[in-house]
Amino acid sequence: MCGKIGVLILAAMAWNIVIAGGGFAGANTARELEKLLPRQSSRLILVNDVNFLLYTPLLPEAAAGTLEPRHVVTPLRDILHRTNLRLGVVDGHDRENRQVTIRSHTGETEQVDYDHLILAPGSISRFLPVPGLTEHAVGFKSLADAIYLRNHVIETLEMANATEDRALRDELLTYVFVGGGYAGLEALAELQDFAADAMQHYPKARLHGMRWVLIEAAARVLPEIDAELADYAVDELRGRGIDVKMETTLEEVTATTARLSTGEVLPTRTLVWTAGVAPHPALKNLGVPLDERGKVKVDSRMAVEGLDGVWALGDAAAVPNPVGGDCPPTAQHAVRQAPVVAANVAAAIGIGEPREFTYKGGAAFVNLGRYKAVGKIGDRTFRGFKAWWMARSYHMSQIPGLPRKIRAVIDWTASLPFSRDLSEVGSIGRPGVLSPDRYARGGSHRPVQGDPPAAGKDRAEAEARPDTD
Ligand SMILES: Cc1cc2nc3c(=O)[nH]c(=O)nc-3n(C[C@H](O)[C@H](O)[C@H](O)COP(=O)(O)OP(=O)(O)OC[C@H]3O[C@@H](n4cnc5c(N)ncnc54)[C@H](O)[C@@H]3O)c2cc1C
């Protein structure tokens, strides 16, 4: 009886901890809090727009087909054992009453009390007012982007192989990536490697030749990592014939061209926009102090300036970097910030000691295709298969959840003896209109006239496709 009363009293005293964002930062913070805080005295709520954690460092491999897209995500319910996962977004914050507004996918809203609020909504692609960008470019940040790009590249190869029009082939076989951060550089490297292998099946396209171009506004790529390793990666790409244009910007995009600041006009039907990230815009509605770039202002314990009980980390926060400035927007940093925030929340509740963020980084890898990578550990640099193997071992240790680790290893092993899979499965998840006309026109999945219009390059592509006009 006494025991039951004790549990009831503890439950009545339970701390409400709300985490906004289930990426590297948010999900890992929840996992750490599950370990640190007693079950009876803490209620953990994690709000995220999807029910999985996307392991972005392997997204380029999903785009290149080395890994099954589903194997680069971990279901949050598999790795969180007592955190209440809520699908939706945190889009309001009443500081006075210590409440946040959670808006679910159905549009319903709910006010939830918090004692501690942890903000980890990550970042979005940084947009610049380049004419034609919204209509004709695609990003590279989500699983949908990766799946789309893989199918798009296969489709351009198929179309280039089928047409006799040289100008159209030029457009189809020129692939332009804007922005030399992790996302752009790795996505370009993986897809180019994939397309170079696939070319053996497309003799006409192979004869014509492909052109892969990386455009970067700054004087160097990969600002997230050491300059020596970044130069190493560029040497590797140039050695493969990839045209890396530094100190060059994109001025205009149309369905078939990209105009650069040098005056050059590239014929292309593929423009991938990966020109950096900006903190998630939802932060603007949350009444927290933001710096000039829109990142949440925090100290080295990740406590939000002037707001007791509110914390922020990951891409969304300006966490002081022990080596100067603030931390770059990388998964490496987000993952290491998570246990520090969790320890500080626990310490604020009276469990353990507060901690400061002291991680200085030491190892970095850049994936450049199947069995190709560059890497640096301490002062030593690595390239080729050795670097790829080391990067794989590192990712194995980092992918959350044993089942996902095993699935990824199986994918890598299974791909060893086989050539690239060239099936273009862009129809997955895009069922067409149920109509006999669709079949009468000779296709089972391709869009036909009367289907809802596609967006961006999808539309440009649909317009270019003779059988869909
Ligand atoms: C293609 C690609 C490759 C990369 N490769 C590497 C690499 O090799 N190494 C490396 O270290 N880093 C890499 N990065 C960077 C890395 O992905 C980010 O730094 C990391 O994801 C940041 O973690 P986060 O938790 O802050 O944000 P995210 O992982 O973006 O997670 C934020 C989550 O919060 C959700 N959310 C947004 N708004 C709200 C809201 N209002 N309420 C609730 N939830 C919300 C988002 O939908 C998302 O699920 C790569 C990024 C990309 C795109």
The ligand as a Gaussian input file, in Angstrom:
#p B3LYP/6-31G(d) Opt

LIG

0 1
 C       22.796000      14.477000     -47.807000
 C       23.437000      14.853000     -46.501000
 C       24.624000      14.237000     -46.135000
 C       25.219000      14.559000     -44.904000
 N       26.363000      13.916000     -44.567000
 C       26.913000      14.148000     -43.344000
 C       28.070000      13.419000     -42.951000
 O       28.607000      12.604000     -43.691000
 N       28.565000      13.672000     -41.701000
 C       27.988000      14.583000     -40.850000
 O       28.468000      14.745000     -39.728000
 N       26.891000      15.291000     -41.214000
 C       26.333000      15.096000     -42.441000
 N       25.209000      15.804000     -42.815000
 C       24.649000      16.823000     -41.899000
 C       23.693000      16.199000     -40.879000
 O       22.662000      15.510000     -41.531000
 C       23.061000      17.285000     -39.992000
 O       24.059000      18.070000     -39.418000
 C       22.223000      16.616000     -38.901000
 O       21.124000      15.960000     -39.490000
 C       21.717000      17.635000     -37.867000
 O       20.956000      16.958000     -36.895000
 P       19.682000      17.642000     -36.228000
 O       19.109000      16.653000     -35.291000
 O       20.059000      18.984000     -35.716000
 O       18.672000      17.900000     -37.423000
 P       17.895000      16.843000     -38.312000
 O       18.641000      15.577000     -38.419000
 O       17.537000      17.582000     -39.564000
 O       16.569000      16.533000     -37.487000
 C       15.604000      17.509000     -37.194000
 C       14.249000      16.859000     -37.139000
 O       13.307000      17.773000     -36.563000
 C       12.121000      17.800000     -37.333000
 N       11.452000      19.086000     -37.145000
 C       11.617000      20.237000     -37.835000
 N       10.835000      21.202000     -37.328000
 C       10.183000      20.674000     -36.288000
 C        9.236000      21.188000     -35.371000
 N        8.810000      22.457000     -35.412000
 N        8.741000      20.365000     -34.432000
 C        9.162000      19.073000     -34.377000
 N       10.063000      18.541000     -35.226000
 C       10.570000      19.329000     -36.161000
 C       12.663000      17.595000     -38.750000
 O       11.652000      17.220000     -39.648000
 C       13.707000      16.516000     -38.506000
 O       13.127000      15.238000     -38.487000
 C       24.607000      15.519000     -44.043000
 C       23.411000      16.148000     -44.427000
 C       22.822000      15.818000     -45.645000
 C       21.522000      16.480000     -46.050000

